[in-house]
Amino acid sequence: MREAAQTSEAGDAKASRRRLILGVVAASIGVHAAAAVFAGVWVVVRHFVKEESPVTPVVLPAVKIPPPEPERALNPAAVAGGAPKAAFADKIQALRPGKINLPNLPRIPLPGITASLDALPPSTLLAGVDFGGAGAPGGGLGAGTGTGVSFLGVQTQSKRIVLMYDVSTTVSKAAARAGMPMERIRDETATLITNLGVNTRFTLVEFARNYAFFAQELLPATRNNREAAHRWLHTYFAVNGSFPQSTPGTVTGSPGFLVALEAVFRLQPDSIFIISDGSMQRGQRGNDTIPIGEIESRLTQFQQARPQPAGIFFIGVGVSPENEKALRRALLHAGGRGGYSPLQR
């Protein structure tokens, strides 16, 4: 009986503790639920009753936005052809002499001019004046500036010229019979060289069975180069039909006219003057005359090797009618400007 009573009391105690725990849990849940409901109601009420505070507007400064530039297409031709911008050059003027004023230039007397310089045109002031000085290869500048060439009745425009002279005995005699001896041809050459412009390049070649160059390249027509050419003409130019053996740079050993002509073409001249009777010798062997047909063939070959054919001006001295006809045909077939003309007094 006692054990049963004790077991019953123990069960009641456990049930009592279980109810207590459940009560505490239920109370806690209730409290939290009530707090949650209260908080929700509070948030809703504040949302509806909250007063909005006045907002002060912010005024931003005005910003000027430049209009967009029109797109410019890249057009080099239009840019290059456009008008240049206006330029203003300020002039420095003085109303009275200052400390930095330079003295007046001295009066320089010019040859053949006695009038006031202010009353003379520039062309008159420059006439006969040789602007010597250093700078260009070979010495001072010459007086001429043009590119026109006039020689023994032949005129052409050229900047690179070579003059070739047949100084054989037959040519010397034929020139004398025509009233234009070799001395006169030499003097005409000297006049040509004197009148060459500084933009013109030149050299001279005399040939028979041998040949010799005044210069192995085309020299600018400066004062010093023209003076050197004059000395060469009066020292080494053959006037009596005998090739001067003392001529500097003489090429011997059966070279002949065609070898000399090939050397001339290597200088790339614009114009070549050839003074001859059309009976050119091949070399040292006597009476070995070069056929004009062979001259035509080689001349055509030389011309075709150039970007533009050179002007070949053949001045005939005592040329036979048959050779003249053949030379005219050869020059025509070779191409380029130029042609045949007889020696004129």
Buried (B, 14 or more C-beta within 10 A) or exposed (E): EEEEEEEEEEEEEEEEEEEEEEEEEEEEEEEEEEEEEEEEEEEEEEEEEEEEEEEEEEEEEEEEEEEEEEEEEEEEEEEEEEEEEEEEEEEEEEEEEEEEEEEEEEEEEBEEBEEEEEEEEEEBEEBEEEEEEEEBEBBBBBBBEEBEBEBBEBEBEBBBBBBBBBBBEBBBBBBBEBEBBBBBBBEBBBEBBBBBBBBBBBBBBBBBBBBBBBBEEBBBBBBBBBBBBBEBBEEBBBBEBEBBEEBEEBBEEBBBBBBBBEBBBEBBBBBBBBBBBBBBBBBEEEEEEBEBEEBBBBBBEBBEEEEEBBBBBBBBBBBEEEBBEBBBBBBEEBBBBBBBBBBEE
